[in-house]
Amino acid sequence: MNTVAFSPDGRLLASGAGDRTVILRDVTDPAHPTPVAVLTGHRGAVNAVAFSPDGRLLASGAGDWTVVLWDVSDPARPARWAPLVHRRPGLLLRDGWRQGGVHAVAFSPDGRWLACGVDRTVVLWDVGDPARPVRCAVVTHNRRLWRSGPVEAVTFGPDGRLLATGSSGDRNTGVLWDVGDPARPVRTAVVRPQARDRAKALTSGGGPAVHSVAFSPDGRSLATGSGDLGVVSGTYGSWRHGAVMLWDLGDPAHPVRTGTGTVPLPRGGDTAQVYAVAFSPDGRSLASGCENATVTLWDVTDPAHLAATATLVGLRGAVRALAFRPDGRLLAGCGAGGTVRLWDTS
């Protein structure tokens, strides 16, 4: 499984997988999730799903460079709109499970705009009329495309004015955009997680990738999930410890890193990159999902001192995505091993 998302009313859970399908489940009774529908039609692995704020639309993005909008007003009988087609690059980007295609999707708070992470670009669509979506803007993290990696994460701030994106490029891996005018996004700030060995990071291609981003519910903080570059004897370096960082957005043009939480290495392993982060609806907790198949819950009431409060297990393989149910009492996660797991966080 690659991605999960709750509907705004918390009754549905959507998950996307490498078998090119999206599954809708009724999770009214979390102990007994019930499949409601299987959405088919993509020609590549489904990497991202997102519900519109009113719950009527579901967007699914896949490795076939398309995003499909589904009318899920009646979850048992989803209706498919025409796909949003993106241009394919001439060259493959780089190794990894998210190589090529659409890697991330997110609706704006008013539901009119859809942001898509497509290869090395961020594409904004006007989906006010889902039957006639309009491409509004295409931007890259770097002016020189060869310095950009796949855009792996996109999310809007609560007021819809800011858009945060994450990339695995060697520079500008985290970016804040002002999308007050969606046709002309303006780069507001760059967020660069720090590596433990700065010199080694610079000589081996740049800083840690930003695999995931999340705004706090009040929009005052941004969380990023990344790796932390360490040194392995006899090599040029390897992504070692996972890192969760909080950034104060009091001045969006100058984000200030307030706190860092480090995920330890798995026993016998050499990497623990953080692929997923999600704030609880009350903003007091942050969940992070790691390559070592564990989920960590952090108390972020003091942004300067992240405190790990729980470690959740049960997934197989790297944790690809996390999502809190809107009431905050349930956390969903999916792993590379093909599983979806629900945890009671009440």
N, C-alpha and C positions, 0 to 999 in steps of 0.2 A: 504494500500500500504506500502511496506517495503523499496523500493529502486528505484532510478532513475539515469539515465546517458544519457548525450548527445553524439551523434556521433561526430567525429572530425570536420566534415564540418558543424555541427550545424543544419542539416536538420531533423535528427531523434531524438526522445526521447524514450528511453526504460524504462519501469517500470515493477517491479516484485511485486507479491502480494501473499496473503495467499491462494488464490484459485489455486495455483500451476502453474500459467501462467505468461508469459512475453508478454507485449503488446508493439508493435512498432507503434509510431505515427509520422506522418509528421507534423513538427511544422514550416514549411516555413512561414505560416501565423499563428502567435501565437494566434491570436484571434479566429481561427477556427482550432484547432488540428484535424488531420484526422487519424483514425486508419488505419494502413497499413497491419499489420499481427498480429496474436496471436500465440505465440509459446507454445506448450504443450509437456508434456512428463515427467515432474518432478513428483515425488510422495510425495512431501512435499512443504511447503511454500517456495516461492522464496525470499531469503533474500538479494541477492546481484546481481548486473549486472555491466558489464564494457565492453566498446568498446576497441578494439585494436587500436593503434595509427594510422594505415592506414585505419581504419573504415571497414575492410573486415570481421572481426570476432567480435562476441559478446559472452561473457562468462556469464553464469547464474549459481549461486550457490544456493542450496536449503537445506531444512531440511531433505532431503533424503540422505545426505552425498555425493552428486554428484555435479560435475560442468559439464555443457554441453557447448560445443563450437558450435556456429552457424555461418555458412557462410551467411552473410547478404549483399553480393555484390549486389544482387537483393533483396531489402527489402520486396518486395511483395511475394517472393518465397524463404524464408530462407531454407537452407539445414543444417541438423543436423549431426555433427560428433559423434563418439563414446564418451560416457561420461567418465569423469575422476572420478573414484570411490575411496572413502576414507574409511578407517577402522572405524567402529563404536565402541564407547567405551562401556564397560560393564555396566557402571552406568550413570544415568542422572547427569548433572552437577549441576545446581542450578536453582532456579525459575527465570522466566523472559521471555520476548517475543522472545529472541534469543537463547533459550535453545536447544542445540543439532543441529548437522548438520553443513553445511557451512554457515558462517556468513558474510564473506567478500571476495572479489576478486579484483585483480588489475593487469594490464599488465605493464611490464617494458617499458620504453620509446622506445626501439627498437622493441617491440612486440614479442620478442622471449620467454620471461619468464612470467609465471603467478603465482602470489602469492595468496594463499587461506588461509583464517582463518577457521580452521576446529576444532570445539570443543576447546580443550586446546592447539592446535598446529598450527604452520604455516607451510604449505606445499608449496614447490616450484616445478613447473613443467616446462619442456622444451616443448614449443608448437610451435617451429619453423616449424614442420610438424604436423599440427592439426590432421592428420589422424593417427599419431603415437606419441602421447604425452608421455614424459618420466618423471617419478617422480625423482627429483634430490636430495631433502633434506627435512627433517622433523625436526623442532626445537620447543622447548617449552620455555615459559617465565621463568619458574622455573625448577630447576632440580627435585624437588619434585612435582609431578603432583598434589598432593592434595592442593598445595598452588596456583595453577593456576585456573583462571576462563576462560570462553569462550573468544577466541580471536575475538573481535568484529570489528576490523578495520585493514586494511592493505593498504599501499600506497608506491609507489616508488618515490624517489627523481628525479628531472629533469635530472640528469646525469646518473641515473640507478645504481649508486654505493651504495646508501643508501636505506634501506627499513625501514619504520616506522610501528609499530604495536601497537594496543591498546587492553587492556584486562580488565576484571572485577575481576581479581584475587586479593588477599590481599597483594601481593608484586609484584614489577616490572611490574606495570600496563601499563606503556608505555616503549617501547624498540626500540632502533635504532640498525639496523644490517648492517654490511658491507657485501654486496652480490656481491663484485667484482668477487668472485668465487662462483657462485650460488650453487655448489655442497657442499660448505663448508661455510655456513653463519657464521659470527663472530659477537657476541654481542659487540657492540661498546659502548653503554651507556644506562642507565636507566633513564627514565623521570618520576618523581613522583610528580604529582600535590599535593599542600599542602592543608590540611584541616584546617578550621577555629579553630577547637578544636583538637589540635594534640593529647592530652592525651586521649580524647574519641575515636579518630580514632584508636589509638594503642590498646585500650582495647576492641574494638568492631570488630577487624579483619583486620585492615590495612588502607591504604589510599584510596582516591577516585578512582573509576574506570575511565579508559580512554576509552570512548565509540567511539571516532572519532579522526582521525588524518589527517592533510593536510600539504603539503609542499607549501611554497610560490613559485611562478613561477621561481624565481632566485635561489631557493634552499637554501637561507641563513637563512630562518626561518621555524620553525615547529609550527603549531597550534594544540592544543589538546582541546577536549571538554569533560567535566567531571562533576561530582557533587562536592559539598563542604559539608563536614560532619558537621551537627549542632546537638544540643542536644534538645531533647523533654522530658519534665518532665514526669517521670514515665516509660521511656523506656530506652533502651540501646543506642539509637541514631537513627537518621534518615537522609537520604540524603536530604539536604534542598536547598540551593541556587545552581544554576547552575554556572559553571565557564568555561571561555575561557581563555587559557593561550598561550602566545607566547614565543618561545625558540629560542635564537640565536645559530646558528649552525656553527659559525666561526671555532670552533674546535669541530667536531662531537663527539669526545670522551668526551667532557665536555660541554654539552649544558647548557646555562645560561638562566634562566627565566627572560625575559625582561619586560613583562607586563601581567596584568590580567584584564579581564572584567567579572563582576558578573551579572548574570541574576536574577532579584528579584523573590520572590515567587509569584505564582498565588494567587488571592484572595480566601481565604478559603482552600487553598491547603497546602501541606507540602513537596512538592518536585518540583524541576525544573531542573532536570539533563539535560545536553546538550548532545544530541545524534548525532548531525551532525555538521560538520564545512566544509567550502569550501572557498578557496581564489578566488577572481575575477582574470581574466586573466592578468590584469595589476598589480596585487599585492597590490593595494592601499586599497582594501576593503576585509573584511572577513564576511561571513554569518555564523550564528550559529542557529541551530534549537533546540528547547527546549521541554521538556516534557509537558509544559503548552500550547502547540499548537501555540506558537509564533516563528517568525523568526526575529533575530536582525541583522542589518547591522552595522559593526564596521569600523571606519576609523583607519587603522593600519599604516599610513605613519610615525607616531612616535610610534615605537613598545613599548616604555616605558609607553605610555599613550593611551590606547585604548579608543576611543570615540564612543559611540553609536550614529549613525546618523539616523536610522529609525527602526521602528518596523512594520513587515509585518504580516498580519493576513489572515485568509481565510481557513486554514486547520482545520480539526477536529481530535482531539486526538494528541498524542505525535508526534513531527516531527521526522520522521525516517531517512530521507536522503535529501541532498541538492546538486545541481549541477548548475554551471554557464555554459551558452552556450559559446563556444570558443570566440565569439566576445564580450562577457561581457555584452551584452544588455538585456539578459534574464536570470532569475533565476528560476529553477524548484525545487519544494519541494513536498514531499509526507508525508501523515499523517496516523496514525493508524486508523483513521476513514474511510479509504478506498478512499481517495481523492488524486489527483495530481493537483498542482496549478502552474501557470506560472505568474511571476511578471516582469514587465518592469523595468529594472534598468539603462536604458540609461540616 
